[in-house]
Amino acid sequence: MKQGENMTSRERVLAVTQGKSVDRIPVFYWLNPHGGIKMMSNVRKARRFTTQLKGQAQWKLFRKGGGPLIPESLGRGLPLLFEGTLNREYVRDLGSDTALVETWYKPVEGKTKYKIRKNDVIVKNNAFGEDYAMGSGIYMDVTDNPIKTAEDLVKYRFPDSFDPSIYAPLSAARKKDPEAFLMGTVFGSQDYPGASLAPMTEWMMWFYDCPDKVADFQKRMADWSIEVARRCIRAGADAVFIYDDYGFDNQTFLPPDLWRETTYIHLKRIIDAIHEEGALAVLHSCGYQMPLLGDYVEAGLDMLQAFQPKAGNDFKEAYGKYGKDLTFITGIDVQQGESMSPEELREDILRFYRIGGEKGHHILGMSHMMQHTMPVENMQTMLKTVEEIQSGVHK
């Protein structure tokens, strides 16, 4: 890679996916809201004063468990509404080349209701029809699924993909930050149904018990995601970030052959549609990925994000076999990194960088959303190590 040449973030990411020389390795930061406001309050301030003020206030409320007029549940849940700002704006302040604009969560006017309880904040009937609880303080936890039986798969109707307000944040982000590599978001056809729309156990069993209903549902969901992806790109996205987890530690959710017969077909359709619009396809998939890497290459996937070491993924092996055709976004292990010493975390980041960083098709990225349980010293080490790599200190 060439040092000393100035490239924009868009140019840098596009070049690395094509195997071309870049001025420095691109970076992908991804923050859980509570991890983001902790970093903002203890490690590095946001450039925008109002963003910093909001982040610090929310971290204080979260730490104190609310306030005189704010229930504990609201103090825990409020940062979840700050996620868009953190992963669109604050990560850029930290040096990320990418910015992620969520386009999938949207309250429905006249239908979505918010209820504040002593121990929780309930969001009822969002765009997909689920109810959420916000009070856990980490993620929005689904409390009621709109799909409860296999028959509901047939009846279910997806949100309005034509609503222009869904894509307005992307257009605004493109205008505000023209040099960022901007990603819109959609869902794949396997994980979100089981994680949010239906109970996970039932959803997995339906692949065996009523495969025709599942096949029809996956097709309709992919059709919806394709339309959303097209509109994200037309609104200014350089890439579309496809959420679809395929595994847990050391194992895929579905047997690989069944995955190829079902989910793969629709993943490829989504990727093809993204390419037809002139953008890149990024797959976010948690869990064990090793048996599926060849399929990603066959499908034309541009980038794979997460590639968690904790899940049994071997970056050296995977990069050696597929690194000429697939760009890996990985190398900052924010899961196991929580229990590492700062020096161990530094060496781990450098180890990943030395495998792929100087050869192309590697974006130095977090292995998942960084949580607030990451020690402050490790947050500082992570940023410092990445900046040293970018400045050419490490070869």
Buried (B, 14 or more C-beta within 10 A) or exposed (E): BEEEEEBBBBBBBBBBBEEEEBBBBBBBBBBBBBBBBBBBBBBBBBEBEEBBEBBBBBBEBBEEEBEEEBBBBBBBBBBBBBBBBBBBBBBBBBBBBBBBBBBBBBEBEEEBEEEBEEEBBBBBBBBBBBBBBBBBBBBBEBEEBBBEEBEBBBEBEBBEBEEEEBBEBBBBBBEEBEEBBBBBBBBBBBBBBBBBBBBBEBBBEBBEEBEEBBBEBBBBBBBBBBBBBBBBBBBBBBBBBBBBBBBEEEEBBBEBEBBBBBBBBBBBBBBEBBEEBEBBBBBBBBBBBBBBBBBBBEBBBBBBBBBBBBBBBEBEEBBEBBBEBBBBBBBBBBBBBBEBEBEBBBEBBBEBBBBBBEBBBBBBBBBBBBBBEBBEEBBBBBBEBBBBBBEEEBE
